[in-house]
Amino acid sequence: MSNLWVFLCYFFCLMGAFTALGNVVLIGNNVTLSFEDIEANFAPSIKGSGKCGMLYAAEPLNACSQLTNKIVSKTNDSRSPFVLIIRGGCSFEEKVRRAQTAGFKAAIVYDNEIGDLVAMAGNAAGIKIHALFVSKASGETMAKYAGAADMELWIAPSFENSAWSIMVISFISLLAMSAVLATCFFIRRHQIRRERPRAPRVREFHGMSNRLVKAMPSLIFTAVLEDNCTSGTCAICLEDYNVGEKLRILPCCHKRSAYLLGNWGFSKSRILILLSDLT
């Protein structure tokens, strides 16, 4: 049972680490950085396999006025242009709308002070680009790689905003726990069966065969004092012997009518019990 708790703790820690992993990933030569983010509630959500693009720093950085960035599209480059904006000076909605007007496909706003992540609020009318909010440390790190041609930014769908992802994760978790519980149950059941003492096998007797009965030595009864007979009565059924009657000599040296012994129907076990009591 302890193994079950260890597995569950490991599983939920793994799930916690997975969901805490940021949805924004910066990829370059020998560089892979991930950042936590929260999608804006007034911008379209990231769907499918996510969006890949090249990061630019906004000019001006707070995007509180018209952006002066010039986006140069390359024919062999399919990456979308993303813009990095610092918080403050104007509303989140204004920043995102100016980024959209400048031709960017996503706006990443980072905090201007250390604090918790917040969900950016605003009017969704006319907003067609994605908008994300990251921490101050994440934004300052991404700013170092802004404009680098060999760096690309990948925005993955948010698990918090995906009902299907939550359902899939819950279903997989349930299956994993059920499999572990079933395995523990069958292992314990197998151990109990192995530890249970086995009952000794009892050999059963189903009577004496005619061959064994006929193999017993026999004699003809003539008198009590003759033929080593000490009694004229059968010690088993207490019936008197008849002169001239054929008797079978049992292993206990008692004598029994050959006819009655062959038709009495005693099993071997009953005969042995009776004979042991009489002797």
C-alpha positions in Angstrom: 0.0 0.0 0.0 2.9 2.3 0.7 4.0 1.9 -3.0 0.6 3.2 -4.0 1.0 6.4 -2.0 4.5 6.9 -3.3 3.2 6.6 -6.9 0.3 9.0 -6.3 2.6 11.6 -4.7 5.0 11.3 -7.6 2.2 11.4 -10.2 0.6 14.6 -8.7 3.9 16.3 -8.3 4.6 15.5 -12.0 1.2 16.9 -13.0 1.9 20.0 -10.9 5.2 20.5 -12.5 3.7 20.0 -16.0 0.8 22.5 -15.5 3.2 25.1 -13.9 5.5 24.9 -17.0 5.0 28.1 -19.0 3.0 28.3 -22.1 5.6 30.6 -23.7 8.8 29.0 -24.8 11.8 30.8 -26.3 13.9 28.5 -28.5 17.3 29.3 -30.1 20.8 27.9 -30.5 21.6 26.0 -27.3 18.9 28.1 -25.5 15.4 26.9 -24.4 13.5 29.0 -21.9 10.0 28.6 -20.7 7.8 31.2 -19.0 4.5 31.2 -17.2 1.7 33.4 -18.7 -1.9 34.2 -18.5 -4.0 34.9 -21.6 -6.0 38.1 -21.8 -9.7 37.6 -21.4 -10.5 40.0 -24.2 -8.3 38.4 -26.9 -8.7 35.1 -28.8 -7.3 32.0 -27.1 -4.4 30.0 -28.4 -5.8 26.8 -30.0 -4.5 23.8 -31.8 -0.7 23.2 -31.6 0.0 26.8 -30.7 1.7 29.7 -32.6 5.3 30.2 -33.5 6.8 33.6 -34.3 9.7 36.0 -34.0 9.8 38.4 -31.0 10.3 42.2 -31.4 10.5 44.9 -28.7 7.8 47.5 -29.0 8.8 51.0 -30.0 7.9 52.8 -27.7 8.2 49.9 -25.2 5.0 50.7 -23.3 3.0 51.0 -26.6 1.0 53.9 -25.3 1.4 55.7 -28.6 1.5 54.4 -32.2 4.2 51.8 -32.7 7.1 52.7 -35.0 8.3 49.2 -35.6 8.8 48.2 -39.2 8.0 44.5 -39.8 10.1 43.0 -42.5 8.5 39.9 -44.0 10.9 37.3 -45.5 9.7 35.0 -48.2 11.3 31.9 -46.7 10.3 32.8 -43.1 6.8 31.6 -42.0 7.1 32.9 -38.4 4.6 35.4 -37.3 5.7 38.7 -35.7 5.2 39.0 -31.9 5.7 42.2 -29.9 7.0 42.6 -26.4 5.4 45.4 -24.4 5.9 46.7 -20.8 3.0 47.3 -18.5 2.0 50.8 -17.5 1.2 54.2 -19.0 -2.1 53.1 -20.6 -4.6 50.3 -20.5 -4.0 46.7 -21.7 -6.6 47.1 -24.4 -4.9 50.1 -25.9 -1.5 48.4 -26.0 -3.0 45.3 -27.7 -4.9 47.4 -30.3 -1.8 49.4 -31.2 0.1 46.1 -31.6 -2.6 44.8 -33.9 -2.6 48.0 -35.9 1.2 47.7 -36.4 0.7 44.3 -37.9 1.8 42.0 -35.0 0.0 38.7 -34.5 0.5 38.5 -30.7 1.2 41.0 -28.0 3.2 39.9 -24.9 2.8 42.3 -22.0 5.2 42.0 -19.1 4.9 43.4 -15.6 6.7 46.6 -14.6 7.1 45.5 -11.0 7.5 42.2 -9.2 4.2 40.6 -8.4 1.7 37.9 -9.3 0.4 37.4 -12.8 -2.9 39.1 -13.7 -5.5 38.5 -16.3 -5.6 41.5 -18.6 -9.2 42.8 -19.1 -10.7 44.9 -21.8 -13.2 45.2 -24.6 -12.9 42.2 -27.0 -14.6 44.0 -29.9 -12.3 44.1 -32.9 -9.4 42.3 -31.2 -8.1 39.6 -33.5 -4.5 39.0 -32.2 -3.5 37.0 -29.2 -2.5 38.7 -25.9 -0.5 37.3 -23.0 0.7 38.6 -19.7 4.1 37.5 -18.1 6.1 38.4 -15.1 8.7 41.2 -14.9 11.6 38.7 -14.8 10.2 36.8 -17.8 9.8 40.0 -19.8 13.3 41.2 -19.1 14.7 37.9 -20.1 12.8 37.8 -23.4 13.8 41.4 -24.1 17.4 40.2 -24.3 16.6 38.0 -27.2 14.1 40.4 -29.0 15.0 40.9 -32.6 17.4 38.0 -32.8 16.9 36.2 -36.1 18.0 32.8 -34.7 15.5 32.9 -31.9 11.8 32.0 -32.1 9.0 32.2 -29.6 6.4 29.4 -29.3 3.1 30.1 -27.6 1.3 26.9 -26.5 -2.4 26.7 -25.7 -3.3 27.4 -22.1 -4.4 24.4 -20.1 -6.3 26.6 -17.7 -8.6 27.8 -20.5 -9.0 24.5 -22.2 -11.9 22.4 -20.9 -11.0 19.5 -23.1 -7.4 19.4 -21.8 -8.7 19.4 -18.2 -11.1 16.5 -19.1 -8.3 14.5 -20.8 -5.9 15.0 -17.8 -8.6 14.0 -15.3 -9.5 11.0 -17.4 -5.9 9.9 -17.7 -5.4 10.4 -13.9 -8.4 8.3 -13.2 -7.2 5.5 -15.4 -3.7 5.6 -13.9 -5.1 5.4 -10.3 -7.5 2.6 -11.3 -4.7 0.6 -12.8 -2.5 1.1 -9.7 -5.3 0.1 -7.4 -6.2 -3.0 -9.5 -2.5 -4.0 -9.5 -2.2 -3.6 -5.8 -5.4 -5.6 -5.2 -4.3 -8.6 -7.4 -0.8 -8.6 -5.9 -2.2 -8.7 -2.4 -4.7 -11.3 -3.3 -1.9 -13.5 -4.8 0.2 -13.0 -1.6 -2.7 -14.1 0.6 -3.2 -17.2 -1.5 0.4 -18.1 -1.3 0.6 -17.5 2.5 -2.6 -19.5 3.2 -1.7 -23.1 4.5 -2.8 -25.8 2.2 -5.0 -28.6 3.6 -3.3 -32.0 3.5 -4.7 -34.3 0.9 -6.7 -37.1 2.4 -6.6 -40.4 0.5 -10.0 -41.8 0.1 -10.8 -45.5 0.0 -13.8 -46.7 -2.0 -14.1 -50.2 -0.8 -12.2 -53.4 -1.3 -12.2 -55.0 -4.7 -13.3 -58.6 -5.2 -9.8 -59.4 -6.2 -8.5 -58.4 -2.7 -11.4 -60.3 -1.0 -10.6 -63.5 -2.9 -6.9 -63.1 -2.2 -7.5 -63.5 1.5 -6.8 -67.0 2.9 -9.9 -69.2 3.6 -10.8 -72.3 5.4 -13.9 -74.5 6.0 -15.4 -74.2 9.5 -15.8 -77.6 11.2 -15.7 -77.0 14.9 -14.7 -74.4 17.5 -11.6 -76.2 18.7 -10.5 -77.2 15.2 -8.8 -75.2 12.5 -7.5 -72.7 15.2 -11.0 -71.4 15.7 -11.5 -69.9 19.2 -15.1 -68.9 18.7 -18.1 -70.1 16.8 -19.4 -66.5 16.3 -18.2 -63.8 13.8 -16.5 -61.0 15.7 -17.9 -58.4 13.3 -21.5 -59.2 12.8 -21.9 -61.6 15.8 -23.5 -64.3 13.7 -22.7 -68.0 14.4 -20.7 -69.9 11.9 -22.2 -72.9 10.2 -20.4 -76.2 10.0 -18.9 -76.6 6.5 -19.1 -72.8 5.9 -16.2 -71.2 4.0 -14.5 -68.5 6.1 -12.1 -65.8 5.1 -9.2 -65.0 7.4 -8.9 -61.2 7.8 -5.6 -59.5 8.4 -6.4 -59.2 12.1 -6.8 -63.0 12.2 -10.5 -62.8 12.7 -12.6 -65.0 10.5 -15.6 -63.9 8.4 -18.1 -65.8 6.2 -16.7 -65.6 2.6 -20.2 -65.1 1.3 -21.1 -62.3 3.7 -17.7 -60.6 3.3 -18.2 -60.4 -0.4 -21.7 -59.0 -0.2 -21.6 -57.0 3.1 -20.7 -53.8 1.3 -18.1 -52.7 3.8 -15.5 -50.2 2.6 -11.9 -50.9 3.5 -11.8 -48.0 5.9 -14.9 -49.3 7.8 -13.4 -52.8 8.1 -10.1 -51.4 9.4 -11.9 -49.2 12.0 -14.1 -52.2 13.2 -11.2 -54.5 13.4 -9.0 -52.0 15.2 -11.8 -51.6 17.8 -12.2 -55.3 18.2 -8.5 -56.0 18.5 
